[in-house]
Amino acid sequence: MAEKQVEPVREFMPVYRFYCSACGKEFDKILKTKDTTSVTCTFCGSMEIERTTSAVSFLQKSGTGIVPAGALSGGSCRSGFS
């Protein structure tokens, strides 16, 4: 009898998009928690930032493996929307 393969547990951390009102640039940060009080702008170092919305992307399991978001629906890779 063949052994059943166990898939390793993967922890995914969300990517948050921010807008800096000091320099006007947008940037992304990977954070372990929703606490964004310690985030500073990656361009100018300012704390004058606000969290904005961004396109959602995820991986979908299929019978043959993991399929990138949008690959099955014909959606655009840039926006993540169909």
Beta strands, then each sheet from edge to edge (+ up, - down):
strand 1: 15-20
strand 2: 26-30
strand 3: 49-52
strand 4: 59-62
strand 5: 65-68
sheet 1: 2+ 1- 3+
sheet 2: 4+ 5-
end
